[in-house]
Amino acid sequence: VQLVESGGGLVQPGGSLRLACEISLSTSDYHSVSWFRQAPGKEREGVSCIKPTDRITYYTRAVKGRFTISRDSAKKTVYLQMNGLKPEDTAVYYCATSPRALIASSWSQESWYTDWGQGTQVTVSS
Protein backbone atom coordinates (compact mmCIF):
# COMPACT_ATOMS: atom_id res chain seq x y z
CA VAL A 1 0.00 0.00 0.00
CA GLN A 2 1.55 3.25 -1.11
CA LEU A 3 -0.77 5.79 0.53
CA VAL A 4 -2.38 5.39 3.95
CA GLU A 5 -4.90 7.91 5.28
CA SER A 6 -5.80 8.37 8.92
CA GLY A 7 -7.51 10.87 11.19
CA GLY A 8 -11.12 10.58 10.15
CA GLY A 9 -13.97 10.33 12.63
CA LEU A 10 -17.17 11.81 13.95
CA VAL A 11 -17.17 15.49 14.87
CA GLN A 12 -19.82 18.06 15.68
CA PRO A 13 -20.49 21.00 13.37
CA GLY A 14 -17.90 23.69 13.92
CA GLY A 15 -15.34 21.17 15.09
CA SER A 16 -11.95 20.25 13.67
CA LEU A 17 -10.12 17.21 12.39
CA ARG A 18 -6.68 16.66 10.95
CA LEU A 19 -6.29 14.02 8.28
CA ALA A 20 -2.91 12.51 7.50
CA CYS A 21 -1.70 10.76 4.36
CA GLU A 22 1.48 8.75 4.80
CA ILE A 23 3.23 8.21 1.47
CA SER A 24 5.59 5.32 0.92
CA LEU A 25 6.40 6.22 -2.68
CA SER A 26 9.78 7.62 -3.64
CA THR A 27 9.63 11.41 -3.60
CA SER A 28 10.77 11.44 -7.20
CA ASP A 29 7.64 9.50 -8.21
CA TYR A 30 5.14 12.26 -7.47
CA HIS A 31 4.90 16.01 -7.84
CA SER A 32 1.38 16.69 -6.63
CA VAL A 33 -0.52 15.34 -3.65
CA SER A 34 -4.23 15.96 -3.30
CA TRP A 35 -7.17 15.24 -1.10
CA PHE A 36 -10.44 14.21 -2.70
CA ARG A 37 -13.74 13.38 -1.05
CA GLN A 38 -16.84 11.47 -1.97
CA ALA A 39 -20.13 12.03 -0.22
CA PRO A 40 -22.94 9.44 -0.40
CA GLY A 41 -24.66 9.60 -3.77
CA LYS A 42 -22.22 12.16 -5.16
CA GLU A 43 -19.21 12.10 -7.42
CA ARG A 44 -15.73 12.31 -5.97
CA GLU A 45 -14.44 15.87 -5.91
CA GLY A 46 -11.07 17.52 -5.39
CA VAL A 47 -10.67 19.25 -2.05
CA SER A 48 -7.08 20.48 -1.98
CA CYS A 49 -3.69 19.96 -3.58
CA ILE A 50 -0.09 20.65 -2.65
CA LYS A 51 3.00 20.52 -4.82
CA PRO A 52 5.92 19.45 -2.63
CA THR A 53 8.56 21.13 -4.78
CA ASP A 54 7.25 24.67 -4.65
CA ARG A 55 4.62 24.25 -1.91
CA ILE A 56 1.94 25.84 -4.08
CA THR A 57 -1.50 24.88 -2.81
CA TYR A 58 -4.97 24.80 -4.30
CA TYR A 59 -8.38 24.53 -2.66
CA THR A 60 -11.88 24.01 -3.87
CA ARG A 61 -14.05 27.03 -3.17
CA ALA A 62 -16.20 25.23 -0.61
CA VAL A 63 -13.30 24.74 1.80
CA LYS A 64 -11.20 27.87 1.28
CA GLY A 65 -10.48 29.57 4.56
CA ARG A 66 -11.47 26.49 6.57
CA PHE A 67 -9.09 23.76 5.39
CA THR A 68 -5.30 23.89 5.20
CA ILE A 69 -3.10 21.41 3.36
CA SER A 70 0.51 20.96 4.45
CA ARG A 71 3.41 18.57 4.11
CA ASP A 72 6.02 17.18 6.47
CA SER A 73 8.82 16.06 4.16
CA ALA A 74 10.71 14.25 6.91
CA LYS A 75 7.67 12.11 7.72
CA LYS A 76 6.61 11.85 4.07
CA THR A 77 3.15 12.82 5.19
CA VAL A 78 0.61 15.28 3.84
CA TYR A 79 -1.96 16.71 6.22
CA LEU A 80 -5.38 18.25 5.78
CA GLN A 81 -6.35 20.43 8.73
CA MET A 82 -10.10 20.89 8.66
CA ASN A 83 -11.63 23.61 10.82
CA GLY A 84 -15.17 24.90 10.98
CA LEU A 85 -16.53 21.61 9.75
CA LYS A 86 -20.04 21.52 8.34
CA PRO A 87 -22.45 18.63 7.78
CA GLU A 88 -21.85 18.98 4.04
CA ASP A 89 -18.18 18.08 4.62
CA THR A 90 -19.30 14.54 5.49
CA ALA A 91 -17.62 12.18 3.06
CA VAL A 92 -14.93 9.59 2.59
CA TYR A 93 -11.67 11.46 2.13
CA TYR A 94 -8.96 10.07 -0.12
CA CYS A 95 -5.42 11.17 -0.76
CA ALA A 96 -3.85 10.72 -4.16
CA THR A 97 -0.54 11.40 -5.88
CA SER A 98 0.29 12.48 -9.40
CA PRO A 99 3.62 12.28 -11.22
CA ARG A 100 2.76 15.66 -12.74
CA ALA A 101 3.18 19.10 -11.22
CA LEU A 102 -0.47 20.00 -11.65
CA ILE A 103 -1.81 23.50 -12.06
CA ALA A 104 -4.95 25.32 -11.07
CA SER A 105 -6.91 24.05 -14.06
CA SER A 106 -5.94 20.40 -13.66
CA TRP A 107 -5.35 19.48 -10.03
CA SER A 108 -8.94 18.42 -9.36
CA GLN A 109 -9.17 16.02 -12.31
CA GLU A 110 -8.90 12.43 -11.12
CA SER A 111 -7.37 11.20 -14.35
CA TRP A 112 -4.03 12.84 -13.50
CA TYR A 113 -3.57 10.71 -10.37
CA THR A 114 -1.93 7.31 -10.37
CA ASP A 115 -1.94 6.27 -6.71
CA TRP A 116 -4.81 6.44 -4.23
CA GLY A 117 -5.29 5.66 -0.58
CA GLN A 118 -8.09 3.55 0.81
CA GLY A 119 -10.00 6.50 2.23
CA THR A 120 -10.99 7.67 5.70
CA GLN A 121 -14.53 8.52 6.78
CA VAL A 122 -15.33 12.00 8.07
CA THR A 123 -18.77 12.51 9.56
CA VAL A 124 -19.96 15.90 10.73
CA SER A 125 -23.10 15.61 12.78
CA SER A 126 -24.63 16.76 16.02
One Martini backbone bead per residue (centre of mass of N, CA, C, O) as a GRO file, in nm:
protein
  126
    1VAL     BB    1   0.094   0.038   0.026
    2GLN     BB    2   0.133   0.382  -0.053
    3LEU     BB    3  -0.136   0.498   0.084
    4VAL     BB    4  -0.222   0.639   0.417
    5GLU     BB    5  -0.500   0.707   0.595
    6SER     BB    6  -0.591   0.941   0.863
    7GLY     BB    7  -0.830   1.099   1.112
    8GLY     BB    8  -1.097   1.019   1.113
    9GLY     BB    9  -1.453   1.099   1.202
   10LEU     BB   10  -1.650   1.229   1.461
   11VAL     BB   11  -1.811   1.554   1.436
   12GLN     BB   12  -1.905   1.855   1.512
   13PRO     BB   13  -2.018   2.132   1.431
   14GLY     BB   14  -1.719   2.336   1.415
   15GLY     BB   15  -1.509   2.142   1.409
   16SER     BB   16  -1.207   1.931   1.414
   17LEU     BB   17  -0.963   1.794   1.177
   18ARG     BB   18  -0.681   1.564   1.105
   19LEU     BB   19  -0.540   1.461   0.822
   20ALA     BB   20  -0.346   1.174   0.701
   21CYS     BB   21  -0.074   1.107   0.453
   22GLU     BB   22   0.109   0.827   0.397
   23ILE     BB   23   0.410   0.801   0.198
   24SER     BB   24   0.592   0.531   0.015
   25LEU     BB   25   0.698   0.681  -0.200
   26SER     BB   26   0.897   0.820  -0.402
   27THR     BB   27   0.963   1.156  -0.442
   28SER     BB   28   1.010   1.118  -0.763
   29ASP     BB   29   0.700   1.000  -0.824
   30TYR     BB   30   0.593   1.291  -0.720
   31HIS     BB   31   0.420   1.640  -0.761
   32SER     BB   32   0.134   1.565  -0.637
   33VAL     BB   33  -0.102   1.628  -0.365
   34SER     BB   34  -0.429   1.502  -0.281
   35TRP     BB   35  -0.763   1.577  -0.188
   36PHE     BB   36  -1.051   1.382  -0.168
   37ARG     BB   37  -1.416   1.344  -0.203
   38GLN     BB   38  -1.707   1.127  -0.100
   39ALA     BB   39  -2.033   1.142  -0.109
   40PRO     BB   40  -2.329   1.030  -0.085
   41GLY     BB   41  -2.434   1.020  -0.420
   42LYS     BB   42  -2.154   1.133  -0.516
   43GLU     BB   43  -1.897   1.268  -0.655
   44ARG     BB   44  -1.580   1.299  -0.678
   45GLU     BB   45  -1.375   1.555  -0.517
   46GLY     BB   46  -1.177   1.818  -0.499
   47VAL     BB   47  -1.008   1.987  -0.227
   48SER     BB   48  -0.677   1.952  -0.234
   49CYS     BB   49  -0.338   2.086  -0.310
   50ILE     BB   50   0.015   1.983  -0.328
   51LYS     BB   51   0.347   2.100  -0.406
   52PRO     BB   52   0.645   2.007  -0.284
   53THR     BB   53   0.849   2.189  -0.435
   54ASP     BB   54   0.668   2.485  -0.407
   55ARG     BB   55   0.404   2.478  -0.217
   56ILE     BB   56   0.166   2.485  -0.378
   57THR     BB   57  -0.185   2.566  -0.345
   58TYR     BB   58  -0.516   2.415  -0.346
   59TYR     BB   59  -0.876   2.499  -0.355
   60THR     BB   60  -1.182   2.459  -0.296
   61ARG     BB   61  -1.427   2.680  -0.237
   62ALA     BB   62  -1.574   2.528   0.008
   63VAL     BB   63  -1.277   2.536   0.191
   64LYS     BB   64  -1.192   2.809   0.201
   65GLY     BB   65  -1.058   2.905   0.518
   66ARG     BB   66  -1.076   2.601   0.663
   67PHE     BB   67  -0.856   2.460   0.500
   68THR     BB   68  -0.527   2.286   0.536
   69ILE     BB   69  -0.242   2.221   0.354
   70SER     BB   70   0.037   1.991   0.424
   71ARG     BB   71   0.399   1.918   0.474
   72ASP     BB   72   0.612   1.641   0.581
   73SER     BB   73   0.906   1.538   0.462
   74ALA     BB   74   1.023   1.353   0.685
   75LYS     BB   75   0.733   1.184   0.701
   76LYS     BB   76   0.580   1.163   0.437
   77THR     BB   77   0.339   1.382   0.494
   78VAL     BB   78  -0.002   1.470   0.447
   79TYR     BB   79  -0.218   1.735   0.539
   80LEU     BB   80  -0.563   1.801   0.673
   81GLN     BB   81  -0.692   2.084   0.797
   82MET     BB   82  -1.014   2.094   0.967
   83ASN     BB   83  -1.227   2.364   0.996
   84GLY     BB   84  -1.543   2.437   1.036
   85LEU     BB   85  -1.733   2.208   1.023
   86LYS     BB   86  -1.972   2.053   0.807
   87PRO     BB   87  -2.211   1.843   0.703
   88GLU     BB   88  -2.107   1.872   0.393
   89ASP     BB   89  -1.821   1.724   0.471
   90THR     BB   90  -1.934   1.459   0.447
   91ALA     BB   91  -1.698   1.188   0.389
   92VAL     BB   92  -1.474   1.035   0.188
   93TYR     BB   93  -1.124   1.051   0.224
   94TYR     BB   94  -0.867   1.109  -0.023
   95CYS     BB   95  -0.553   1.026  -0.134
   96ALA     BB   96  -0.325   1.158  -0.395
   97THR     BB   97  -0.101   1.096  -0.673
   98SER     BB   98   0.122   1.277  -0.899
   99PRO     BB   99   0.369   1.304  -1.155
  100ARG     BB  100   0.252   1.586  -1.173
  101ALA     BB  101   0.259   1.939  -1.198
  102LEU     BB  102  -0.005   2.082  -1.112
  103ILE     BB  103  -0.272   2.297  -1.184
  104ALA     BB  104  -0.549   2.480  -1.147
  105SER     BB  105  -0.693   2.323  -1.404
  106SER     BB  106  -0.603   2.001  -1.295
  107TRP     BB  107  -0.599   1.895  -0.991
  108SER     BB  108  -0.921   1.785  -0.989
  109GLN     BB  109  -0.837   1.556  -1.186
  110GLU     BB  110  -0.828   1.217  -1.162
  111SER     BB  111  -0.655   1.130  -1.422
  112TRP     BB  112  -0.368   1.234  -1.293
  113TYR     BB  113  -0.388   0.991  -1.096
  114THR     BB  114  -0.209   0.686  -0.968
  115ASP     BB  115  -0.248   0.715  -0.650
  116TRP     BB  116  -0.437   0.558  -0.376
  117GLY     BB  117  -0.619   0.550  -0.114
  118GLN     BB  118  -0.872   0.406   0.101
  119GLY     BB  119  -0.977   0.594   0.309
  120THR     BB  120  -1.164   0.835   0.520
  121GLN     BB  121  -1.400   0.898   0.755
  122VAL     BB  122  -1.625   1.185   0.759
  123THR     BB  123  -1.833   1.309   1.030
  124VAL     BB  124  -2.091   1.564   1.046
  125SER     BB  125  -2.253   1.573   1.366
  126SER     BB  126  -2.506   1.611   1.634
   0.00000   0.00000   0.00000
